[in-house]
Amino acid sequence: MAVIGKPKVRGPRQAVAKGSVVTMKTLIKHPMESGLRKDSTTGQTIPAHFIESVMVEYGGKTVVNATWTGAISKNPYFSFSIRAADSGPVKVTWKDNKGGEFSAKANLKVS
């Protein structure tokens, strides 16, 4: 079975100015099976296994809440922008349709 999880979150490496808009980048290993594909050796349908939701928390608030489907590619990359208010962690949580939950965070430094 493929490795699932190992999420990564990255933001600016240097401190950013308060009020500036910064781009955060995320990556997670996940098969993202839609449930429509067949195994070429057995002919059996591969069960659906995909990330259903992605939630981003920053400054004690949810700033991104996305719903995904099986149409997203394997090992999805996701980027988003936030306005830098205060220094602190930006936490991203992925949940899949089989009950898997994965999270990672990056510290944002604001000057």
N, C-alpha and C positions, 0 to 999 in steps of 0.2 A: 504494500500500500504506500502511496505517496506521502511525503511529509506534509502535514497540515499545520498551519500556525506560523510561528516565527515572524510575527508582525514587526514592522519597522515604521517609525515616525521620525521625520526630520524637518527642521525649520532652519532659520538663519543661524549661523555659527557665532556671529558677533551680536552684540547688543543692538537693538533697533530703537528708533525714536518713538516716544509715546505718541499714539494716535496714527502711526504709520500702518499701512496695510501690508501684511506679510503673507507669503505663500508657504503653506505646509505641504509636505509630500509624504505619502504613505504607500506601503507595499506589504502584501501578505501572501504567503504560499497557500493556495487552496485550489482543488481540482475544478470547481465551478461546473459540475455536471448538470445539464438541463433536464435529464431524464428522457431525452428524445434520441440519444445516440445509442448504437448497438455495438457490443463487443465484437470485433472482427473475427476472433477465433471461435467463440461460442454462439454467436448470433443473438445472445440474450441482451435485453435492454439494460443499460447501465442506469441504476437508480439515481434519481435527482439528489444532488448534494451541492448546495450553493449558499453563498452568503445572502441572508435576507435583509439585514439592517446594518448600517454603519452610524455610530453616534460619536460626536466630538464634543468634549467638555473643556471649557476654558474659563477661568475665573469663577468657578462654582456654578456655571450655567451651561446648558446645552446650547451650542452654537451651530451645529449641523446635525440633522437627523434625516438620513437617507434610507429609502427602501429600494432594495435591489431584487433582481430576478435571475433566473438561470441564463439569461442572455448576456451576462457579463463574462469576459474572457478569463481563462485560467490565470492564477497568480495576479490578481488585479492590482493595478496602480491607481491611486486616488489622490488628487491634490485639491486643495481648497485655500481660500484666502480668509484671513481674519484681521480685525483691527487690533493692534497691540495696545492694551490698556495698562496692564501691570505685569511684572515678572511672575512667572509661575508655570506649572505644567499644562501642556495641551495633551489631553488623553483621548485616544481613539479606541473604540470598542466595536468589534465585528461580531455578529451573531449569525450562525448558519441554521439551515432548516433541520438539522439533525441534533440540535441542542448544543453545538459547540460554541464557545464564547472565547474570544481572544482579545487582548488589549495590550497597548503599548503607549508610551508617552515620551514627549520631548519637552525639555525646559526652554521656555521662551524668556530671553533676557531683554528687559525694557529699561532704557535710560532716560 
